[in-house]
Amino acid sequence: MANLVSHVEINGKDADALREFYGQVFDWNIQAMPEMSYNMVNAEPPSPTVGIGAGPGNSYVTFYVTVPDLQATLDTAERLGGKTVIPPTEVPGYVTMAMFADPEGHFIGIIKG
């Protein structure tokens, strides 16, 4: 597979409760990042990292794929019926990412790599 899944994200209303839940269910060592209301499970490569966070709106689980060109990938997704949800965005010190919805509305993240 040319572009690998590099990150999985679990987002809900209470990041702390989700961190405790997944930590206990899977015996994961999870690093809290309170400044971002986020938590990271650092996996050994080639396994993807897992992020657990909180935010407004619906709870969701999504995956992120590492691609060489975020905008080109968004353009292809849109040409095939998808829609850009988050344009290329830098999270300083962490990652440059974007997100699109597939034709049925599922959110897929992409990471520049």
SEGU-126687 format. One record per residue: residue number from 0; x, y, z of N, C-alpha, C, O in turn. Coordinates in pm, whole numbers. Atoms other than C-alpha are relative to their C-alpha. Layout:
<rs>
+-----+--------+---------+--------+---------+----------+--------+--------+---------+--------+--------+---------+--------+
:   n : n_east : n_north :   n_up : ca_east : ca_north :  ca_up : c_east : c_north :   c_up : o_east : o_north :   o_up :
+-----+--------+---------+--------+---------+----------+--------+--------+---------+--------+--------+---------+--------+
: NUM :      X :       Y :      Z :       X :        Y :      Z :      X :       Y :      Z :      X :       Y :      Z :
...
+-----+--------+---------+--------+---------+----------+--------+--------+---------+--------+--------+---------+--------+
</rs>
This chain:
<rs>
+-----+--------+---------+--------+---------+----------+--------+--------+---------+--------+--------+---------+--------+
:   n : n_east : n_north :   n_up : ca_east : ca_north :  ca_up : c_east : c_north :   c_up : o_east : o_north :   o_up :
+-----+--------+---------+--------+---------+----------+--------+--------+---------+--------+--------+---------+--------+
:   0 :     85 :    -117 :      0 :       0 :        0 :      0 :     90 :     123 :      0 :    178 :     135 :     85 :
:   1 :    -87 :    -116 :     16 :     157 :      329 :   -110 :    -16 :     103 :    111 :     84 :     150 :    165 :
:   2 :     26 :    -100 :   -104 :      -7 :      567 :    141 :    -58 :     -72 :    120 :   -170 :    -123 :    116 :
:   3 :     38 :      78 :   -118 :     -25 :      415 :    488 :    -87 :      78 :     97 :    -78 :     200 :    106 :
:   4 :     74 :     -60 :   -111 :    -270 :      481 :    768 :    103 :      32 :    108 :    174 :     -57 :    155 :
:   5 :   -101 :     -43 :    -95 :     -59 :      683 :   1009 :    -58 :      41 :    134 :     15 :      48 :    233 :
:   6 :     61 :     -48 :   -124 :    -308 :      800 :   1273 :   -147 :     -36 :      1 :   -214 :     -29 :   -102 :
:   7 :    142 :      26 :    -21 :    -648 :      701 :   1410 :    -45 :      94 :    110 :     27 :     114 :    209 :
:   8 :     47 :     -97 :    -98 :    -858 :      952 :   1602 :   -136 :     -41 :     52 :   -226 :     -76 :    -24 :
:   9 :    127 :      27 :    -68 :   -1134 :      889 :   1854 :    -38 :     131 :     68 :     34 :     178 :    156 :
:  10 :     40 :    -130 :    -54 :   -1325 :     1208 :   1937 :   -138 :      -9 :     60 :   -229 :     -69 :      2 :
:  11 :    129 :       2 :    -67 :   -1609 :     1255 :   2182 :    -15 :     119 :     92 :     62 :     214 :     84 :
:  12 :     30 :    -113 :    -88 :   -1753 :     1482 :   2448 :     97 :      12 :    117 :    122 :     124 :    163 :
:  13 :    -85 :      -2 :   -120 :   -1516 :     1386 :   2734 :    130 :     -75 :    -26 :    136 :    -197 :    -13 :
:  14 :   -129 :      61 :     34 :   -1153 :     1324 :   2637 :     60 :     -76 :    118 :    122 :    -181 :     98 :
:  15 :    -56 :      68 :   -117 :   -1053 :     1232 :   2993 :    -67 :    -135 :     23 :      0 :    -235 :     52 :
:  16 :     72 :     127 :    -19 :   -1324 :      967 :   3023 :     37 :     -99 :   -110 :     54 :    -218 :    -83 :
:  17 :    -40 :      89 :    109 :   -1235 :      828 :   2680 :    142 :     -52 :     20 :    170 :    -169 :     -7 :
:  18 :   -138 :      42 :    -28 :    -864 :      820 :   2776 :      0 :    -114 :    103 :     68 :    -214 :     86 :
:  19 :      7 :     103 :   -104 :    -948 :      620 :   3089 :    -60 :    -129 :    -56 :     -9 :    -238 :    -30 :
:  20 :     67 :     116 :     57 :   -1181 :      387 :   2899 :     94 :     -81 :    -89 :    115 :    -200 :    -66 :
:  21 :    -87 :      73 :     93 :    -942 :      299 :   2614 :    129 :     -45 :     65 :    183 :    -150 :     30 :
:  22 :   -120 :      42 :    -73 :    -643 :      289 :   2846 :    -22 :    -130 :     74 :     64 :    -218 :     74 :
:  23 :     29 :     122 :    -75 :    -811 :       25 :   3059 :    -41 :    -116 :    -90 :      1 :    -229 :    -66 :
:  24 :     44 :     107 :     89 :    -976 :     -171 :   2778 :    118 :     -65 :    -72 :    126 :    -188 :    -81 :
:  25 :   -110 :      53 :     81 :    -656 :     -207 :   2572 :    136 :       4 :     69 :    237 :     -31 :      8 :
:  26 :   -126 :     -11 :    -75 :    -391 :     -151 :   2843 :     98 :      90 :    -74 :    217 :      58 :    -86 :
:  27 :    -82 :     -96 :     73 :    -261 :      148 :   2646 :     62 :     100 :     95 :     -1 :     142 :    192 :
:  28 :    -67 :    -108 :    -72 :      -8 :      394 :   2787 :    -32 :     128 :    -78 :     18 :     148 :   -189 :
:  29 :     51 :    -117 :     71 :    -172 :      725 :   2696 :     55 :     127 :     63 :     45 :     148 :    184 :
:  30 :    -57 :    -127 :    -44 :      -1 :     1065 :   2719 :   -105 :     110 :    -13 :   -154 :     137 :   -122 :
:  31 :     96 :    -111 :      2 :    -236 :     1349 :   2817 :     67 :     125 :    -55 :    182 :     154 :    -23 :
:  32 :    -46 :    -129 :     56 :    -197 :     1676 :   2624 :   -108 :     103 :     35 :   -184 :     146 :    -52 :
:  33 :    111 :     -83 :    -45 :    -424 :     1904 :   2832 :    -13 :     133 :    -73 :   -124 :     186 :    -85 :
:  34 :      7 :    -127 :     72 :    -333 :     2219 :   2637 :    -82 :     -11 :   -128 :   -126 :      91 :   -182 :
:  35 :     76 :      22 :    123 :    -510 :     2064 :   2338 :   -128 :     -81 :     24 :   -198 :    -114 :    -72 :
:  36 :    112 :      91 :    -30 :    -783 :     1861 :   2518 :     13 :    -127 :    -82 :    -82 :    -173 :   -145 :
:  37 :    -32 :     113 :     86 :    -617 :     1565 :   2351 :     90 :     -96 :     75 :    153 :     -59 :    174 :
:  38 :    -84 :     105 :    -58 :    -437 :     1242 :   2437 :     61 :     -80 :   -114 :     -3 :     -99 :   -217 :
:  39 :    -67 :      76 :    106 :    -186 :     1039 :   2236 :     45 :    -136 :     52 :    103 :    -148 :    160 :
:  40 :    -52 :     134 :    -21 :    -119 :      667 :   2229 :    111 :     -17 :   -102 :     84 :     -25 :   -222 :
:  41 :   -112 :      12 :     94 :     226 :      634 :   2078 :     29 :    -147 :    -23 :     73 :    -219 :     66 :
:  42 :    -21 :     139 :     39 :     251 :      305 :   1895 :    136 :     -16 :    -65 :    195 :      81 :   -114 :
:  43 :   -126 :      30 :     68 :     561 :      138 :   1761 :    -25 :     -12 :   -150 :   -119 :     -80 :   -192 :
:  44 :     17 :      14 :    145 :     602 :      178 :   1385 :     10 :    -146 :    -41 :     90 :    -219 :     17 :
:  45 :     81 :     -78 :     95 :     454 :       65 :   1154 :   -143 :      23 :     45 :   -225 :      69 :    -35 :
:  46 :    136 :     -23 :    -47 :     141 :       81 :   1372 :    -30 :     149 :      5 :     59 :     228 :     36 :
:  47 :     34 :    -142 :     -8 :     -46 :      412 :   1356 :     -8 :      47 :    144 :    -31 :     -32 :    235 :
:  48 :     27 :     -59 :   -130 :     -61 :      649 :   1651 :   -152 :       9 :     16 :   -225 :       1 :    -82 :
:  49 :    142 :     -15 :    -27 :    -401 :      691 :   1818 :    -16 :     127 :     82 :     53 :     147 :    182 :
:  50 :     32 :    -121 :    -74 :    -541 :     1025 :   1932 :   -139 :     -11 :     58 :   -230 :     -60 :     -7 :
:  51 :    130 :       0 :    -66 :    -826 :     1061 :   2180 :    -26 :     143 :     45 :     51 :     198 :    123 :
:  52 :     24 :    -140 :    -30 :    -985 :     1404 :   2206 :   -145 :      31 :     28 :   -232 :     -55 :     24 :
:  53 :    134 :     -50 :    -25 :   -1286 :     1613 :   2287 :    -25 :     118 :    -92 :     68 :     191 :   -128 :
:  54 :     34 :    -114 :     84 :   -1469 :     1863 :   2074 :   -149 :      14 :    -14 :   -225 :     -75 :     24 :
:  55 :    144 :     -21 :     20 :   -1803 :     2010 :   1984 :    -52 :     -88 :   -112 :     24 :    -135 :   -196 :
:  56 :     61 :      77 :    109 :   -2044 :     1824 :   1763 :     -7 :    -148 :     30 :      2 :    -191 :    145 :
:  57 :     17 :     144 :    -12 :   -2084 :     1456 :   1699 :    130 :     -70 :     38 :    238 :     -24 :      3 :
:  58 :   -113 :      87 :    -27 :   -1854 :     1190 :   1835 :     33 :     -75 :   -128 :    -56 :    -102 :   -209 :
:  59 :    -36 :      71 :    122 :   -1657 :     1011 :   1566 :    131 :     -75 :     19 :    207 :     -48 :    112 :
:  60 :   -128 :      69 :     14 :   -1375 :      773 :   1483 :     40 :      18 :   -146 :    -41 :      -5 :   -235 :
:  61 :    -48 :     -16 :    137 :   -1164 :      847 :   1176 :    144 :     -45 :     -9 :    210 :     -68 :     93 :
:  62 :   -141 :      34 :     19 :    -830 :      756 :   1027 :     65 :     103 :    -90 :     -1 :     170 :   -169 :
:  63 :    -79 :     -94 :     78 :    -553 :      964 :    873 :     99 :     -78 :    -84 :    162 :    -172 :    -37 :
:  64 :    -92 :      64 :     92 :    -347 :      863 :    571 :    110 :     100 :    -32 :     82 :     217 :    -58 :
:  65 :   -112 :     -85 :     36 :       0 :     1002 :    504 :     10 :       8 :   -152 :     16 :     -95 :   -220 :
:  66 :     -9 :     -24 :    145 :      22 :     1156 :    155 :    108 :     105 :    -26 :    139 :     186 :     62 :
:  67 :   -106 :     -98 :     29 :     293 :     1359 :    -21 :    -52 :     141 :    -25 :     21 :     237 :     -1 :
:  68 :     52 :    -131 :     38 :      65 :     1646 :   -132 :   -145 :      12 :     46 :   -235 :     -48 :    -14 :
:  69 :    135 :     -12 :    -55 :    -238 :     1747 :     75 :    -99 :      57 :   -101 :   -207 :       1 :   -120 :
:  70 :     94 :     -64 :     91 :    -395 :     1978 :   -182 :    -33 :     -88 :   -120 :   -148 :     -94 :   -163 :
:  71 :     26 :      91 :    113 :    -355 :     1730 :   -468 :    -97 :    -111 :     41 :   -184 :    -150 :    -37 :
:  72 :     90 :     106 :    -49 :    -526 :     1464 :   -256 :   -140 :      56 :     19 :   -238 :     -11 :    -17 :
:  73 :    132 :     -63 :    -15 :    -810 :     1703 :   -166 :    -66 :      23 :   -136 :   -185 :      -1 :   -153 :
:  74 :     53 :     -22 :    135 :    -849 :     1794 :   -533 :    -53 :    -129 :    -61 :   -160 :    -130 :   -123 :
:  75 :     44 :     130 :     53 :    -873 :     1427 :   -630 :   -128 :     -45 :     70 :   -221 :     -91 :      5 :
:  76 :    120 :      38 :    -75 :   -1126 :     1358 :   -352 :   -121 :      79 :    -48 :   -229 :      23 :    -66 :
:  77 :    112 :     -82 :     46 :   -1341 :     1650 :   -467 :    -43 :     -37 :   -142 :   -163 :     -38 :   -173 :
:  78 :     32 :      40 :    138 :   -1320 :     1542 :   -833 :    -82 :    -129 :      1 :   -163 :    -152 :    -89 :
:  79 :     69 :     129 :     -7 :   -1451 :     1200 :   -724 :   -126 :       5 :     87 :   -185 :     -99 :    118 :
:  80 :    125 :     -14 :    -74 :   -1744 :     1340 :   -523 :     15 :      29 :    148 :    -86 :      39 :    219 :
:  81 :    -23 :     -35 :   -139 :   -1585 :     1418 :   -188 :     -8 :     151 :     21 :    -30 :     226 :    -73 :
:  82 :      6 :    -142 :    -32 :   -1579 :     1754 :    -10 :    106 :      31 :    106 :    118 :     -40 :    205 :
:  83 :    -99 :     -42 :    -98 :   -1298 :     1935 :    172 :    -71 :      48 :    126 :   -163 :     129 :    119 :
:  84 :     56 :     -38 :   -129 :   -1382 :     1969 :    543 :     96 :      95 :     71 :     53 :     196 :    127 :
:  85 :   -104 :     -85 :    -57 :   -1053 :     2117 :    670 :    109 :      14 :   -106 :    169 :     -86 :   -146 :
:  86 :   -107 :     -18 :     98 :    -809 :     2271 :    420 :    136 :     -26 :     65 :    143 :     -39 :    187 :
:  87 :   -132 :      23 :    -60 :    -434 :     2214 :    467 :     26 :      98 :    115 :     18 :     220 :     99 :
:  88 :    -14 :     -77 :   -124 :    -364 :     2332 :    822 :    121 :     -52 :     76 :    137 :    -173 :     94 :
:  89 :   -115 :      40 :    -81 :     -44 :     2331 :   1025 :    -39 :       7 :    147 :    -90 :     108 :    194 :
:  90 :     12 :       2 :   -145 :     -69 :     2227 :   1389 :    144 :      17 :     48 :    220 :     -80 :     51 :
:  91 :   -141 :     -29 :    -28 :     256 :     2396 :   1503 :     65 :    -100 :     96 :     13 :    -130 :    204 :
:  92 :    -75 :      94 :    -81 :     510 :     2154 :   1637 :    -46 :    -144 :    -11 :     16 :    -233 :     48 :
:  93 :     53 :     136 :      6 :     303 :     1849 :   1546 :    -11 :     -52 :   -143 :     57 :    -148 :   -180 :
:  94 :     33 :      59 :    129 :     173 :     1801 :   1192 :    -66 :     104 :    -91 :   -121 :     203 :    -44 :
:  95 :     82 :     -75 :     96 :      32 :     1955 :    874 :   -102 :     -99 :    -54 :    -66 :    -205 :   -104 :
:  96 :    107 :      94 :     31 :    -305 :     1798 :    800 :   -113 :      68 :    -73 :   -118 :     190 :    -83 :
:  97 :    124 :     -46 :     61 :    -633 :     1831 :    615 :   -103 :    -111 :     20 :    -70 :    -220 :     67 :
:  98 :    103 :     102 :    -14 :    -964 :     1646 :    613 :   -103 :      20 :   -110 :   -135 :     132 :   -149 :
:  99 :    109 :      -6 :     98 :   -1227 :     1560 :    355 :   -108 :     -98 :     40 :    -85 :    -190 :    119 :
: 100 :    111 :      94 :    -17 :   -1565 :     1388 :    355 :    -12 :     -79 :   -129 :     -1 :     -23 :   -238 :
: 101 :     21 :      83 :    119 :   -1620 :     1096 :    119 :   -142 :      26 :    -51 :   -216 :     102 :     12 :
: 102 :    133 :     -27 :     54 :   -1936 :     1090 :    -99 :   -116 :     -33 :     94 :   -226 :      18 :     75 :
: 103 :    107 :      33 :    -96 :   -2135 :      938 :    192 :     13 :      78 :    130 :    -66 :      57 :    222 :
: 104 :    -12 :     -86 :   -117 :   -2011 :     1191 :    448 :     98 :     -45 :    106 :    110 :      21 :    209 :
: 105 :   -101 :      44 :    -96 :   -1740 :      991 :    630 :    121 :      91 :     -6 :    167 :     125 :   -115 :
: 106 :   -118 :     -87 :     -4 :   -1450 :     1210 :    743 :    127 :     -85 :     -8 :    141 :    -184 :     62 :
: 107 :   -130 :      65 :     16 :   -1102 :     1103 :    632 :    105 :     108 :     15 :     97 :     212 :    -50 :
: 108 :   -108 :     -95 :    -18 :    -790 :     1282 :    751 :    119 :     -37 :    -86 :    141 :    -154 :   -117 :
: 109 :   -126 :      23 :     72 :    -470 :     1324 :    555 :    110 :      81 :     66 :     87 :     192 :    114 :
: 110 :   -115 :     -61 :    -65 :    -125 :     1408 :    689 :    111 :      10 :   -105 :    137 :     -84 :   -180 :
: 111 :   -110 :     -19 :     94 :     160 :     1555 :    487 :    120 :     -79 :     49 :    162 :     -69 :    164 :
: 112 :   -114 :      80 :    -39 :     448 :     1315 :    482 :     86 :     -41 :   -117 :    187 :    -110 :   -100 :
+-----+--------+---------+--------+---------+----------+--------+--------+---------+--------+--------+---------+--------+
</rs>
